[in-house]
């Protein structure tokens, strides 16, 4: 498995298996970042999202819908996406740091947590879910 650095990024596939993208950490950024490169689009999230999302999933104790949505669209209540922008999460709002590209937590983070052995994920064409391991 890759180390998750800029030189050795994690190569991942979206939950339905339709698109490939890569992620790597940038621990020197302030705050430390998780960088997601999807084609020419770059999304950045606070690096702590990995551990925070894994902890939240453990608290849920069962399957949770992903609910992926762009920043400009509302997130369905109770989904991974809604948690990633909720004022009640550990950072008090958006984990995404790049204005206009702060959403899609429900699309790009679940495959990473699965690859890291922190969660399992369904891989259906639509309406995917995840749960902590």
C-alpha positions as CSV (number, residue, x, y, z in Angstrom):
1,X,0.0,0.0,0.0
2,X,1.1,3.6,-0.7
3,X,2.4,5.7,2.1
4,X,0.1,8.7,1.4
5,X,2.8,11.2,0.6
6,X,2.9,13.5,-2.4
7,X,5.6,11.2,-3.9
8,X,3.6,8.0,-3.1
9,X,-0.1,9.0,-2.9
10,X,-3.0,6.7,-2.2
11,X,-4.7,5.8,-5.5
12,X,-8.4,5.3,-4.9
13,X,-11.6,4.6,-6.7
14,X,-15.0,6.3,-5.9
15,X,-17.5,4.1,-4.1
16,X,-19.3,3.1,-7.3
17,X,-16.0,2.3,-8.9
18,X,-16.5,4.8,-11.7
19,X,-13.6,7.2,-11.2
20,X,-10.0,7.0,-10.0
21,X,-8.4,9.7,-7.9
22,X,-5.5,10.1,-5.5
23,X,-4.9,11.5,-2.1
24,X,-1.9,12.4,0.0
25,X,-1.1,14.2,3.2
26,X,0.5,17.6,3.6
27,X,1.5,17.6,7.3
28,X,3.6,20.8,6.9
29,X,0.5,22.9,5.9
30,X,-1.2,25.0,8.5
31,X,-3.5,23.3,9.4
32,X,-2.1,19.9,8.2
33,X,-4.0,18.9,5.0
34,X,-5.3,15.9,3.2
35,X,-5.1,16.7,-0.5
36,X,-7.5,15.0,-3.0
37,X,-6.6,15.3,-6.7
38,X,-9.5,14.4,-9.0
39,X,-8.4,15.0,-12.6
40,X,-7.4,18.7,-12.7
41,X,-9.5,19.5,-9.6
42,X,-7.8,19.8,-6.2
43,X,-9.8,19.5,-3.0
44,X,-8.2,19.9,0.5
45,X,-9.5,18.8,3.8
46,X,-8.1,19.2,7.3
47,X,-5.9,16.1,7.9
48,X,-7.6,15.3,11.2
49,X,-10.8,14.3,9.2
50,X,-9.4,10.7,8.9
51,X,-9.4,10.1,12.6
52,X,-12.4,12.2,13.4
53,X,-14.5,10.4,10.7
54,X,-13.4,7.0,12.0
55,X,-14.4,8.0,15.5
56,X,-17.8,9.3,14.4
57,X,-18.5,6.1,12.5
58,X,-17.6,4.0,15.6
59,X,-20.1,6.2,17.6
60,X,-22.8,5.5,15.0
61,X,-22.4,1.7,15.4
62,X,-24.1,0.8,12.1
63,X,-24.2,1.6,8.4
64,X,-24.3,5.3,7.5
65,X,-25.3,6.7,4.1
66,X,-22.5,8.6,2.3
67,X,-24.7,11.4,0.9
68,X,-22.0,13.0,-1.3
69,X,-22.8,16.6,-2.4
70,X,-21.0,19.6,-3.7
71,X,-20.5,22.5,-1.4
72,X,-23.3,24.5,-3.0
73,X,-25.9,21.7,-2.4
74,X,-27.5,20.7,0.9
75,X,-26.4,17.5,2.5
76,X,-28.9,14.9,3.5
77,X,-29.3,14.7,7.3
78,X,-27.4,11.9,9.1
79,X,-25.0,11.2,6.2
80,X,-21.2,11.3,6.1
81,X,-21.5,14.4,4.0
82,X,-23.7,16.2,6.5
83,X,-21.2,15.3,9.3
84,X,-18.3,16.7,7.3
85,X,-20.0,20.2,7.3
86,X,-21.9,20.1,10.6
87,X,-21.4,22.7,13.4
88,X,-21.5,19.7,15.8
89,X,-18.5,17.9,14.4
90,X,-15.1,18.3,16.1
91,X,-14.0,21.3,14.0
92,X,-17.4,23.0,14.2
93,X,-18.1,23.1,10.5
94,X,-16.4,22.4,7.2
95,X,-13.5,20.0,7.1
96,X,-12.9,21.2,3.5
97,X,-10.6,24.1,3.3
98,X,-10.8,25.4,-0.3
99,X,-13.8,27.7,-0.8
100,X,-16.1,26.3,-3.5
101,X,-14.6,22.9,-3.2
102,X,-15.3,22.0,0.5
103,X,-17.9,19.3,-0.2
104,X,-17.7,15.8,-1.4
105,X,-16.6,14.3,1.9
106,X,-19.1,11.5,1.3
107,X,-17.5,10.7,-2.1
108,X,-13.7,10.9,-1.5
109,X,-13.1,10.1,2.2
110,X,-14.9,6.7,2.5
111,X,-12.6,4.8,0.1
112,X,-9.6,6.2,2.0
113,X,-10.9,4.9,5.3
114,X,-11.6,1.6,3.7
115,X,-8.1,1.4,2.3
116,X,-6.6,2.3,5.7
117,X,-8.7,-0.5,7.3
118,X,-10.8,1.9,9.4
119,X,-14.1,1.2,7.7
120,X,-16.0,-0.9,5.3
121,X,-17.9,0.5,2.4
122,X,-20.6,-0.7,0.0
123,X,-19.8,-0.4,-3.7
124,X,-23.1,-0.1,-5.4
125,X,-24.0,2.1,-8.4
126,X,-25.9,4.5,-6.0
127,X,-26.7,5.1,-2.4
128,X,-23.5,3.6,-0.9
129,X,-23.0,3.3,2.9
130,X,-20.1,2.8,5.3
131,X,-19.5,1.6,8.8
132,X,-16.5,1.5,11.2
133,X,-14.5,-1.7,11.5
